[in-house]
Amino acid sequence: MKEIVNSQDVPNPNENQNLNRKHEDKICPHCLRIFECKVGSIQLCQCTNVQLTKAETEYLAIQYNDCLCFQCMEVLAFEYRMTRRLLDLPWQL
């Protein structure tokens, strides 16, 4: 006779993966520094301290496929803002 197993008693393999993914060392694709990504606790991750507009977020997403370190996110967002301002100036030759 087969014993019926409660689904709560069976370990979920995805739970173990999520626990292992709580913090992850990554290499910034811009500066090549190692930084800690807190993918399992995104509200604690260093990237949430950078205030980006939608346009800046889209710009970074187009340029890079993976997470950037905090410093590079700030520098690249600043460069984007300055470039936009320069392009918006009424240039006359």
Secondary structure, DSSP 8 states (H G I E B T S, - for coil): ------TTTS--HHHHHHHHTSSEEEE-TTT--EEEE-GGGGGGSGGGGS---HHHHHHHHHH-SS---HHHHHHHHHHHHHHHHHHHS----
